[in-house]
Amino acid sequence: MAIKNVMEIIVRDVLLGNKQELKLTCSCNRCLDDIMAHALNHLPPRYIVNPDHQPYVRVMHEADRD
Ligand SMILES: [Zn+2]
């Protein structure tokens, strides 16, 4: 069985992609995990079965941004 919460991937992407802009006091893996866990607790999960669906969810996420 392969069920994945794509929000994990999206949050990690956004976090790693904006590490500089976010001006984190600490950006070690432990602290990044903390931030990810915190963010994911506030986001609705988007579970997918087939990883091929990921681009679709990503597009929805990008569309939500502005
Ligand atoms: Zn740290």
N, CA, C, O and the ligand as a Tripos MOL2 file, in Angstrom:
@<TRIPOS>MOLECULE
protein
  265   263    67     0     0
PROTEIN
NO_CHARGES

@<TRIPOS>ATOM
      1 N           0.8370   -1.1960    0.0000 N.3       1 MET1
      2 CA          0.0000    0.0000    0.0000 C.3       1 MET1
      3 C           0.8780    1.2540    0.0000 C.2       1 MET1
      4 O           1.8760    1.3380    0.7160 O.2       1 MET1
      5 N           0.4840    2.2010   -0.8070 N.am      2 ALA2
      6 CA          1.2940    3.4170   -0.8880 C.3       2 ALA2
      7 C           0.4010    4.6400   -0.7760 C.2       2 ALA2
      8 O          -0.0230    5.2240   -1.7730 O.2       2 ALA2
      9 N           0.1290    5.0100    0.4710 N.am      3 ILE3
     10 CA         -0.6500    6.2250    0.6950 C.3       3 ILE3
     11 C           0.2910    7.2900    1.2390 C.2       3 ILE3
     12 O           1.0630    7.0540    2.1680 O.2       3 ILE3
     13 N           0.2060    8.4490    0.6420 N.am      4 LYS4
     14 CA          1.1450    9.5070    1.0140 C.3       4 LYS4
     15 C           0.4020   10.8150    1.1940 C.2       4 LYS4
     16 O          -0.4780   11.1570    0.4050 O.2       4 LYS4
     17 N           0.7600   11.5380    2.2300 N.am      5 ASN5
     18 CA          0.2190   12.8810    2.4160 C.3       5 ASN5
     19 C           1.1040   13.8430    1.6240 C.2       5 ASN5
     20 O           2.2230   14.1500    2.0340 O.2       5 ASN5
     21 N           0.5970   14.3090    0.4990 N.am      6 VAL6
     22 CA          1.4340   15.1580   -0.3570 C.3       6 VAL6
     23 C           1.7420   16.5050    0.2920 C.2       6 VAL6
     24 O           2.6680   17.1970   -0.1290 O.2       6 VAL6
     25 N           0.9710   16.8800    1.3140 N.am      7 MET7
     26 CA          1.2770   18.1330    1.9960 C.3       7 MET7
     27 C           2.6770   18.0860    2.6080 C.2       7 MET7
     28 O           3.3440   19.1130    2.7220 O.2       7 MET7
     29 N           3.1160   16.8900    3.0020 N.am      8 GLU8
     30 CA          4.4720   16.7500    3.5390 C.3       8 GLU8
     31 C           5.5050   17.1780    2.5040 C.2       8 GLU8
     32 O           6.4730   17.8750    2.8110 O.2       8 GLU8
     33 N           5.2680   16.7370    1.2600 N.am      9 ILE9
     34 CA          6.2020   17.0660    0.1800 C.3       9 ILE9
     35 C           6.1570   18.5570   -0.1120 C.2       9 ILE9
     36 O           7.1880   19.2030   -0.3000 O.2       9 ILE9
     37 N           4.9290   19.0940   -0.1450 N.am     10 ILE10
     38 CA          4.7650   20.5120   -0.4810 C.3      10 ILE10
     39 C           5.3770   21.3940    0.6070 C.2      10 ILE10
     40 O           6.0820   22.3590    0.3120 O.2      10 ILE10
     41 N           5.1000   21.0500    1.8710 N.am     11 VAL11
     42 CA          5.6490   21.8590    2.9750 C.3      11 VAL11
     43 C           7.1730   21.8120    2.9560 C.2      11 VAL11
     44 O           7.8320   22.8330    3.1540 O.2      11 VAL11
     45 N           7.7300   20.6310    2.7180 N.am     12 ARG12
     46 CA          9.1930   20.5100    2.6820 C.3      12 ARG12
     47 C           9.7630   21.3510    1.5330 C.2      12 ARG12
     48 O          10.7560   22.0580    1.7010 O.2      12 ARG12
     49 N           9.1200   21.2630    0.3660 N.am     13 ASP13
     50 CA          9.5620   22.0350   -0.8040 C.3      13 ASP13
     51 C           9.5530   23.5290   -0.5150 C.2      13 ASP13
     52 O          10.5210   24.2370   -0.7910 O.2      13 ASP13
     53 N           8.4410   23.9930    0.0450 N.am     14 VAL14
     54 CA          8.2940   25.4290    0.3140 C.3      14 VAL14
     55 C           9.3200   25.8590    1.3650 C.2      14 VAL14
     56 O           9.9500   26.9100    1.2480 O.2      14 VAL14
     57 N           9.4680   25.0310    2.3790 N.am     15 LEU15
     58 CA         10.3990   25.3430    3.4660 C.3      15 LEU15
     59 C          11.8330   25.4130    2.9490 C.2      15 LEU15
     60 O          12.5400   26.3900    3.1920 O.2      15 LEU15
     61 N          12.2530   24.3830    2.2430 N.am     16 LEU16
     62 CA         13.6320   24.3460    1.7460 C.3      16 LEU16
     63 C          13.8550   25.4050    0.6710 C.2      16 LEU16
     64 O          14.9450   25.9650    0.5550 O.2      16 LEU16
     65 N          12.8000   25.6780   -0.1230 N.am     17 GLY17
     66 CA         12.9300   26.6530   -1.1930 C.3      17 GLY17
     67 C          12.9970   28.0850   -0.6880 C.2      17 GLY17
     68 O          13.4790   28.9740   -1.3900 O.2      17 GLY17
     69 N          12.5050   28.3130    0.5530 N.am     18 ASN18
     70 CA         12.4480   29.6850    1.0720 C.3      18 ASN18
     71 C          13.2530   29.8620    2.3530 C.2      18 ASN18
     72 O          13.0310   30.7990    3.1190 O.2      18 ASN18
     73 N          14.1870   28.9500    2.5710 N.am     19 LYS19
     74 CA         14.9580   28.9550    3.8250 C.3      19 LYS19
     75 C          15.6270   30.3130    4.0760 C.2      19 LYS19
     76 O          15.6250   30.8170    5.1990 O.2      19 LYS19
     77 N          16.1920   30.8890    3.0230 N.am     20 GLN20
     78 CA         16.8830   32.1810    3.1770 C.3      20 GLN20
     79 C          15.8940   33.2870    3.5380 C.2      20 GLN20
     80 O          16.1170   34.0600    4.4700 O.2      20 GLN20
     81 N          14.7940   33.3460    2.7790 N.am     21 GLU21
     82 CA         13.8070   34.4120    2.9700 C.3      21 GLU21
     83 C          13.1440   34.3290    4.3430 C.2      21 GLU21
     84 O          12.7610   35.3470    4.9200 O.2      21 GLU21
     85 N          13.0120   33.0970    4.8620 N.am     22 LEU22
     86 CA         12.3160   32.9140    6.1290 C.3      22 LEU22
     87 C          13.1480   33.3920    7.3130 C.2      22 LEU22
     88 O          12.6160   33.5910    8.4050 O.2      22 LEU22
     89 N          14.4610   33.5770    7.1030 N.am     23 LYS23
     90 CA         15.3700   34.0560    8.1530 C.3      23 LYS23
     91 C          15.1850   33.2640    9.4530 C.2      23 LYS23
     92 O          14.9220   33.8370   10.5100 O.2      23 LYS23
     93 N          15.3250   31.9600    9.3570 N.am     24 LEU24
     94 CA         15.1580   31.1000   10.5220 C.3      24 LEU24
     95 C          16.3170   31.3160   11.4900 C.2      24 LEU24
     96 O          17.4620   31.5040   11.0810 O.2      24 LEU24
     97 N          15.9960   31.2840   12.7780 N.am     25 THR25
     98 CA         17.0670   31.4260   13.7660 C.3      25 THR25
     99 C          17.9920   30.2210   13.7030 C.2      25 THR25
    100 O          19.1870   30.3300   13.9770 O.2      25 THR25
    101 N          17.4330   29.0710   13.3380 N.am     26 CYS26
    102 CA         18.2520   27.8770   13.1780 C.3      26 CYS26
    103 C          17.6360   27.0480   12.0590 C.2      26 CYS26
    104 O          16.4190   26.8650   12.0190 O.2      26 CYS26
    105 N          18.4630   26.5490   11.1540 N.am     27 SER27
    106 CA         17.9170   25.7690   10.0470 C.3      27 SER27
    107 C          18.5400   24.3780    9.9830 C.2      27 SER27
    108 O          18.7310   23.8250    8.9000 O.2      27 SER27
    109 N          18.8570   23.8110   11.1640 N.am     28 CYS28
    110 CA         19.3410   22.4260   11.1810 C.3      28 CYS28
    111 C          18.1430   21.5030   10.9100 C.2      28 CYS28
    112 O          16.9960   21.9440   10.9920 O.2      28 CYS28
    113 N          18.3950   20.2480   10.5920 N.am     29 ASN29
    114 CA         17.3180   19.3250   10.2400 C.3      29 ASN29
    115 C          16.2980   19.1730   11.3590 C.2      29 ASN29
    116 O          15.1040   19.0250   11.0950 O.2      29 ASN29
    117 N          16.7570   19.2080   12.6020 N.am     30 ARG30
    118 CA         15.8670   19.0520   13.7490 C.3      30 ARG30
    119 C          14.8530   20.1990   13.7900 C.2      30 ARG30
    120 O          13.6620   19.9750   14.0060 O.2      30 ARG30
    121 N          15.3310   21.4160   13.5810 N.am     31 CYS31
    122 CA         14.4460   22.5780   13.6320 C.3      31 CYS31
    123 C          13.5440   22.6240   12.4010 C.2      31 CYS31
    124 O          12.3830   23.0200   12.5020 O.2      31 CYS31
    125 N          14.0630   22.2260   11.2460 N.am     32 LEU32
    126 CA         13.2260   22.1840   10.0420 C.3      32 LEU32
    127 C          12.0970   21.1740   10.2380 C.2      32 LEU32
    128 O          10.9670   21.4150    9.8150 O.2      32 LEU32
    129 N          12.4040   20.0430   10.8800 N.am     33 ASP33
    130 CA         11.3670   19.0420   11.1720 C.3      33 ASP33
    131 C          10.3080   19.6270   12.1030 C.2      33 ASP33
    132 O           9.1130   19.4020   11.9130 O.2      33 ASP33
    133 N          10.7520   20.3720   13.1030 N.am     34 ASP34
    134 CA          9.8200   21.0270   14.0260 C.3      34 ASP34
    135 C           8.8640   21.9380   13.2720 C.2      34 ASP34
    136 O           7.6530   21.9080   13.4890 O.2      34 ASP34
    137 N           9.4310   22.7500   12.3780 N.am     35 ILE35
    138 CA          8.6190   23.7010   11.6100 C.3      35 ILE35
    139 C           7.6490   22.9410   10.7130 C.2      35 ILE35
    140 O           6.4820   23.3110   10.5860 O.2      35 ILE35
    141 N           8.1480   21.8740   10.0920 N.am     36 MET36
    142 CA          7.2960   21.0570    9.2100 C.3      36 MET36
    143 C           6.1310   20.4610    9.9820 C.2      36 MET36
    144 O           4.9850   20.5130    9.5330 O.2      36 MET36
    145 N           6.4310   19.8910   11.1490 N.am     37 ALA37
    146 CA          5.3880   19.2710   11.9620 C.3      37 ALA37
    147 C           4.3500   20.3100   12.3610 C.2      37 ALA37
    148 O           3.1480   20.0500   12.3150 O.2      37 ALA37
    149 N           4.8180   21.4770   12.7480 N.am     38 HIS38
    150 CA          3.9190   22.5530   13.1470 C.3      38 HIS38
    151 C           3.0240   22.9750   11.9790 C.2      38 HIS38
    152 O           1.8130   23.1300   12.1340 O.2      38 HIS38
    153 N           3.6410   23.1570   10.8140 N.am     39 ALA39
    154 CA          2.8840   23.5720    9.6320 C.3      39 ALA39
    155 C           1.8580   22.5040    9.2520 C.2      39 ALA39
    156 O           0.7090   22.8190    8.9440 O.2      39 ALA39
    157 N           2.2840   21.2340    9.2780 N.am     40 LEU40
    158 CA          1.3910   20.1450    8.8590 C.3      40 LEU40
    159 C           0.2110   19.9860    9.8150 C.2      40 LEU40
    160 O          -0.8710   19.5710    9.4010 O.2      40 LEU40
    161 N           0.4140   20.3120   11.0790 N.am     41 ASN41
    162 CA         -0.6930   20.2250   12.0340 C.3      41 ASN41
    163 C          -1.7750   21.2530   11.7410 C.2      41 ASN41
    164 O          -2.9150   21.1050   12.1820 O.2      41 ASN41
    165 N          -1.4220   22.2840   11.0020 N.am     42 HIS42
    166 CA         -2.3800   23.3330   10.6930 C.3      42 HIS42
    167 C          -2.9100   23.2460    9.2700 C.2      42 HIS42
    168 O          -3.7150   24.0810    8.8550 O.2      42 HIS42
    169 N          -2.4710   22.2550    8.5270 N.am     43 LEU43
    170 CA         -2.8890   22.1230    7.1380 C.3      43 LEU43
    171 C          -3.7400   20.8750    6.9660 C.2      43 LEU43
    172 O          -3.4800   19.8490    7.5940 O.2      43 LEU43
    173 N          -4.7610   20.9620    6.1100 N.am     44 PRO44
    174 CA         -5.5320   19.7500    5.8410 C.3      44 PRO44
    175 C          -4.6690   18.7670    5.0510 C.2      44 PRO44
    176 O          -4.0180   19.1660    4.0860 O.2      44 PRO44
    177 N          -4.6520   17.4980    5.4400 N.am     45 PRO45
    178 CA         -3.8610   16.5290    4.6860 C.3      45 PRO45
    179 C          -4.4570   16.2800    3.3150 C.2      45 PRO45
    180 O          -5.6730   16.3610    3.1390 O.2      45 PRO45
    181 N          -3.6150   15.9800    2.3500 N.am     46 ARG46
    182 CA         -4.0770   15.6060    1.0070 C.3      46 ARG46
    183 C          -3.4240   14.2680    0.6840 C.2      46 ARG46
    184 O          -2.2940   14.2010    0.2020 O.2      46 ARG46
    185 N          -4.1690   13.2110    0.9650 N.am     47 TYR47
    186 CA         -3.6100   11.8860    0.7430 C.3      47 TYR47
    187 C          -3.7720   11.4620   -0.7020 C.2      47 TYR47
    188 O          -4.8140   11.6700   -1.3230 O.2      47 TYR47
    189 N          -2.7220   10.8670   -1.2140 N.am     48 ILE48
    190 CA         -2.7850   10.3220   -2.5620 C.3      48 ILE48
    191 C          -2.3700    8.8580   -2.5090 C.2      48 ILE48
    192 O          -1.6090    8.4530   -1.6300 O.2      48 ILE48
    193 N          -2.8670    8.0750   -3.4420 N.am     49 VAL49
    194 CA         -2.4950    6.6650   -3.5300 C.3      49 VAL49
    195 C          -1.4120    6.5070   -4.5770 C.2      49 VAL49
    196 O          -0.4210    5.8050   -4.3780 O.2      49 VAL49
    197 N          -1.6250    7.1710   -5.6870 N.am     50 ASN50
    198 CA         -0.6760    7.0570   -6.7820 C.3      50 ASN50
    199 C           0.1670    8.3320   -6.8620 C.2      50 ASN50
    200 O          -0.3790    9.4200   -7.0470 O.2      50 ASN50
    201 N           1.4710    8.2120   -6.7280 N.am     51 PRO51
    202 CA          2.3320    9.4050   -6.7620 C.3      51 PRO51
    203 C           2.2000   10.1930   -8.0570 C.2      51 PRO51
    204 O           2.5950   11.3580   -8.1080 O.2      51 PRO51
    205 N           1.6480    9.5750   -9.1140 N.am     52 ASP52
    206 CA          1.4520   10.2860  -10.3720 C.3      52 ASP52
    207 C           0.4750   11.4440  -10.2200 C.2      52 ASP52
    208 O           0.4460   12.3500  -11.0530 O.2      52 ASP52
    209 N          -0.3220   11.4160   -9.1610 N.am     53 HIS53
    210 CA         -1.3040   12.4840   -8.9550 C.3      53 HIS53
    211 C          -0.6890   13.7170   -8.3160 C.2      53 HIS53
    212 O          -1.3380   14.7570   -8.2080 O.2      53 HIS53
    213 N           0.5380   13.6020   -7.9020 N.am     54 GLN54
    214 CA          1.1720   14.6960   -7.1650 C.3      54 GLN54
    215 C           1.1870   16.0250   -7.9270 C.2      54 GLN54
    216 O           0.8980   17.0620   -7.3290 O.2      54 GLN54
    217 N           1.5120   16.0300   -9.2190 N.am     55 PRO55
    218 CA          1.5330   17.3250   -9.9200 C.3      55 PRO55
    219 C           0.1990   18.0450   -9.8620 C.2      55 PRO55
    220 O           0.1540   19.2750   -9.8250 O.2      55 PRO55
    221 N          -0.8850   17.2870   -9.8530 N.am     56 TYR56
    222 CA         -2.2210   17.8940   -9.7990 C.3      56 TYR56
    223 C          -2.4190   18.6310   -8.4820 C.2      56 TYR56
    224 O          -2.8710   19.7760   -8.4680 O.2      56 TYR56
    225 N          -2.0830   17.9780   -7.3830 N.am     57 VAL57
    226 CA         -2.2420   18.6010   -6.0660 C.3      57 VAL57
    227 C          -1.3160   19.7990   -5.9700 C.2      57 VAL57
    228 O          -1.6750   20.8190   -5.3820 O.2      57 VAL57
    229 N          -0.1320   19.6820   -6.5410 N.am     58 ARG58
    230 CA          0.8090   20.7870   -6.5050 C.3      58 ARG58
    231 C           0.2430   22.0040   -7.2470 C.2      58 ARG58
    232 O           0.4040   23.1410   -6.8030 O.2      58 ARG58
    233 N          -0.4100   21.7570   -8.3620 N.am     59 VAL59
    234 CA         -1.0030   22.8480   -9.1280 C.3      59 VAL59
    235 C          -2.0840   23.5310   -8.2920 C.2      59 VAL59
    236 O          -2.1800   24.7580   -8.2910 O.2      59 VAL59
    237 N          -2.9030   22.7420   -7.5760 N.am     60 MET60
    238 CA         -3.9330   23.3210   -6.7140 C.3      60 MET60
    239 C          -3.2920   24.1990   -5.6540 C.2      60 MET60
    240 O          -3.7940   25.2780   -5.3390 O.2      60 MET60
    241 N          -2.1930   23.7350   -5.1140 N.am     61 HIS61
    242 CA         -1.4890   24.4690   -4.0690 C.3      61 HIS61
    243 C          -0.9300   25.7800   -4.6320 C.2      61 HIS61
    244 O          -1.0710   26.8320   -4.0100 O.2      61 HIS61
    245 N          -0.3150   25.7180   -5.7740 N.am     62 GLU62
    246 CA          0.2440   26.9280   -6.4010 C.3      62 GLU62
    247 C          -0.8770   27.9200   -6.6950 C.2      62 GLU62
    248 O          -0.7020   29.1270   -6.5290 O.2      62 GLU62
    249 N          -2.0290   27.4100   -7.1300 N.am     63 ALA63
    250 CA         -3.1540   28.2670   -7.4800 C.3      63 ALA63
    251 C          -3.7250   28.9510   -6.2360 C.2      63 ALA63
    252 O          -4.2580   30.0580   -6.3240 O.2      63 ALA63
    253 N          -3.6130   28.2970   -5.0860 N.am     64 ASP64
    254 CA         -4.1410   28.8330   -3.8330 C.3      64 ASP64
    255 C          -3.3250   30.0140   -3.3100 C.2      64 ASP64
    256 O          -3.8110   30.8200   -2.5160 O.2      64 ASP64
    257 N          -2.0900   30.1000   -3.7660 N.am     65 ARG65
    258 CA         -1.1480   30.9900   -3.0890 C.3      65 ARG65
    259 C          -1.4910   32.4660   -3.1760 C.2      65 ARG65
    260 O          -1.3740   33.1860   -2.1840 O.2      65 ARG65
    261 N          -1.9200   32.9360   -4.3670 N.am     66 ASP66
    262 CA         -2.2730   34.3490   -4.4370 C.3      66 ASP66
    263 C          -3.7080   34.5250   -4.9000 C.2      66 ASP66
    264 O          -4.1840   35.6540   -5.0190 O.2      66 ASP66
    265 ZN         18.2930   23.7980   15.0410 Zn       67 ZN67
@<TRIPOS>BOND
     1     1     2 1
     2     2     3 1
     3     3     4 2
     4     3     5 am
     5     5     6 1
     6     6     7 1
     7     7     8 2
     8     7     9 am
     9     9    10 1
    10    10    11 1
    11    11    12 2
    12    11    13 am
    13    13    14 1
    14    14    15 1
    15    15    16 2
    16    15    17 am
    17    17    18 1
    18    18    19 1
    19    19    20 2
    20    19    21 am
    21    21    22 1
    22    22    23 1
    23    23    24 2
    24    23    25 am
    25    25    26 1
    26    26    27 1
    27    27    28 2
    28    27    29 am
    29    29    30 1
    30    30    31 1
    31    31    32 2
    32    31    33 am
    33    33    34 1
    34    34    35 1
    35    35    36 2
    36    35    37 am
    37    37    38 1
    38    38    39 1
    39    39    40 2
    40    39    41 am
    41    41    42 1
    42    42    43 1
    43    43    44 2
    44    43    45 am
    45    45    46 1
    46    46    47 1
    47    47    48 2
    48    47    49 am
    49    49    50 1
    50    50    51 1
    51    51    52 2
    52    51    53 am
    53    53    54 1
    54    54    55 1
    55    55    56 2
    56    55    57 am
    57    57    58 1
    58    58    59 1
    59    59    60 2
    60    59    61 am
    61    61    62 1
    62    62    63 1
    63    63    64 2
    64    63    65 am
    65    65    66 1
    66    66    67 1
    67    67    68 2
    68    67    69 am
    69    69    70 1
    70    70    71 1
    71    71    72 2
    72    71    73 am
    73    73    74 1
    74    74    75 1
    75    75    76 2
    76    75    77 am
    77    77    78 1
    78    78    79 1
    79    79    80 2
    80    79    81 am
    81    81    82 1
    82    82    83 1
    83    83    84 2
    84    83    85 am
    85    85    86 1
    86    86    87 1
    87    87    88 2
    88    87    89 am
    89    89    90 1
    90    90    91 1
    91    91    92 2
    92    91    93 am
    93    93    94 1
    94    94    95 1
    95    95    96 2
    96    95    97 am
    97    97    98 1
    98    98    99 1
    99    99   100 2
   100    99   101 am
   101   101   102 1
   102   102   103 1
   103   103   104 2
   104   103   105 am
   105   105   106 1
   106   106   107 1
   107   107   108 2
   108   107   109 am
   109   109   110 1
   110   110   111 1
   111   111   112 2
   112   111   113 am
   113   113   114 1
   114   114   115 1
   115   115   116 2
   116   115   117 am
   117   117   118 1
   118   118   119 1
   119   119   120 2
   120   119   121 am
   121   121   122 1
   122   122   123 1
   123   123   124 2
   124   123   125 am
   125   125   126 1
   126   126   127 1
   127   127   128 2
   128   127   129 am
   129   129   130 1
   130   130   131 1
   131   131   132 2
   132   131   133 am
   133   133   134 1
   134   134   135 1
   135   135   136 2
   136   135   137 am
   137   137   138 1
   138   138   139 1
   139   139   140 2
   140   139   141 am
   141   141   142 1
   142   142   143 1
   143   143   144 2
   144   143   145 am
   145   145   146 1
   146   146   147 1
   147   147   148 2
   148   147   149 am
   149   149   150 1
   150   150   151 1
   151   151   152 2
   152   151   153 am
   153   153   154 1
   154   154   155 1
   155   155   156 2
   156   155   157 am
   157   157   158 1
   158   158   159 1
   159   159   160 2
   160   159   161 am
   161   161   162 1
   162   162   163 1
   163   163   164 2
   164   163   165 am
   165   165   166 1
   166   166   167 1
   167   167   168 2
   168   167   169 am
   169   169   170 1
   170   170   171 1
   171   171   172 2
   172   171   173 am
   173   173   174 1
   174   174   175 1
   175   175   176 2
   176   175   177 am
   177   177   178 1
   178   178   179 1
   179   179   180 2
   180   179   181 am
   181   181   182 1
   182   182   183 1
   183   183   184 2
   184   183   185 am
   185   185   186 1
   186   186   187 1
   187   187   188 2
   188   187   189 am
   189   189   190 1
   190   190   191 1
   191   191   192 2
   192   191   193 am
   193   193   194 1
   194   194   195 1
   195   195   196 2
   196   195   197 am
   197   197   198 1
   198   198   199 1
   199   199   200 2
   200   199   201 am
   201   201   202 1
   202   202   203 1
   203   203   204 2
   204   203   205 am
   205   205   206 1
   206   206   207 1
   207   207   208 2
   208   207   209 am
   209   209   210 1
   210   210   211 1
   211   211   212 2
   212   211   213 am
   213   213   214 1
   214   214   215 1
   215   215   216 2
   216   215   217 am
   217   217   218 1
   218   218   219 1
   219   219   220 2
   220   219   221 am
   221   221   222 1
   222   222   223 1
   223   223   224 2
   224   223   225 am
   225   225   226 1
   226   226   227 1
   227   227   228 2
   228   227   229 am
   229   229   230 1
   230   230   231 1
   231   231   232 2
   232   231   233 am
   233   233   234 1
   234   234   235 1
   235   235   236 2
   236   235   237 am
   237   237   238 1
   238   238   239 1
   239   239   240 2
   240   239   241 am
   241   241   242 1
   242   242   243 1
   243   243   244 2
   244   243   245 am
   245   245   246 1
   246   246   247 1
   247   247   248 2
   248   247   249 am
   249   249   250 1
   250   250   251 1
   251   251   252 2
   252   251   253 am
   253   253   254 1
   254   254   255 1
   255   255   256 2
   256   255   257 am
   257   257   258 1
   258   258   259 1
   259   259   260 2
   260   259   261 am
   261   261   262 1
   262   262   263 1
   263   263   264 2
@<TRIPOS>SUBSTRUCTURE
     1 MET1         2 RESIDUE 1 A MET
     2 ALA2         6 RESIDUE 1 A ALA
     3 ILE3        10 RESIDUE 1 A ILE
     4 LYS4        14 RESIDUE 1 A LYS
     5 ASN5        18 RESIDUE 1 A ASN
     6 VAL6        22 RESIDUE 1 A VAL
     7 MET7        26 RESIDUE 1 A MET
     8 GLU8        30 RESIDUE 1 A GLU
     9 ILE9        34 RESIDUE 1 A ILE
    10 ILE10       38 RESIDUE 1 A ILE
    11 VAL11       42 RESIDUE 1 A VAL
    12 ARG12       46 RESIDUE 1 A ARG
    13 ASP13       50 RESIDUE 1 A ASP
    14 VAL14       54 RESIDUE 1 A VAL
    15 LEU15       58 RESIDUE 1 A LEU
    16 LEU16       62 RESIDUE 1 A LEU
    17 GLY17       66 RESIDUE 1 A GLY
    18 ASN18       70 RESIDUE 1 A ASN
    19 LYS19       74 RESIDUE 1 A LYS
    20 GLN20       78 RESIDUE 1 A GLN
    21 GLU21       82 RESIDUE 1 A GLU
    22 LEU22       86 RESIDUE 1 A LEU
    23 LYS23       90 RESIDUE 1 A LYS
    24 LEU24       94 RESIDUE 1 A LEU
    25 THR25       98 RESIDUE 1 A THR
    26 CYS26      102 RESIDUE 1 A CYS
    27 SER27      106 RESIDUE 1 A SER
    28 CYS28      110 RESIDUE 1 A CYS
    29 ASN29      114 RESIDUE 1 A ASN
    30 ARG30      118 RESIDUE 1 A ARG
    31 CYS31      122 RESIDUE 1 A CYS
    32 LEU32      126 RESIDUE 1 A LEU
    33 ASP33      130 RESIDUE 1 A ASP
    34 ASP34      134 RESIDUE 1 A ASP
    35 ILE35      138 RESIDUE 1 A ILE
    36 MET36      142 RESIDUE 1 A MET
    37 ALA37      146 RESIDUE 1 A ALA
    38 HIS38      150 RESIDUE 1 A HIS
    39 ALA39      154 RESIDUE 1 A ALA
    40 LEU40      158 RESIDUE 1 A LEU
    41 ASN41      162 RESIDUE 1 A ASN
    42 HIS42      166 RESIDUE 1 A HIS
    43 LEU43      170 RESIDUE 1 A LEU
    44 PRO44      174 RESIDUE 1 A PRO
    45 PRO45      178 RESIDUE 1 A PRO
    46 ARG46      182 RESIDUE 1 A ARG
    47 TYR47      186 RESIDUE 1 A TYR
    48 ILE48      190 RESIDUE 1 A ILE
    49 VAL49      194 RESIDUE 1 A VAL
    50 ASN50      198 RESIDUE 1 A ASN
    51 PRO51      202 RESIDUE 1 A PRO
    52 ASP52      206 RESIDUE 1 A ASP
    53 HIS53      210 RESIDUE 1 A HIS
    54 GLN54      214 RESIDUE 1 A GLN
    55 PRO55      218 RESIDUE 1 A PRO
    56 TYR56      222 RESIDUE 1 A TYR
    57 VAL57      226 RESIDUE 1 A VAL
    58 ARG58      230 RESIDUE 1 A ARG
    59 VAL59      234 RESIDUE 1 A VAL
    60 MET60      238 RESIDUE 1 A MET
    61 HIS61      242 RESIDUE 1 A HIS
    62 GLU62      246 RESIDUE 1 A GLU
    63 ALA63      250 RESIDUE 1 A ALA
    64 ASP64      254 RESIDUE 1 A ASP
    65 ARG65      258 RESIDUE 1 A ARG
    66 ASP66      262 RESIDUE 1 A ASP
    67 ZN67       265 GROUP 0 **** ****
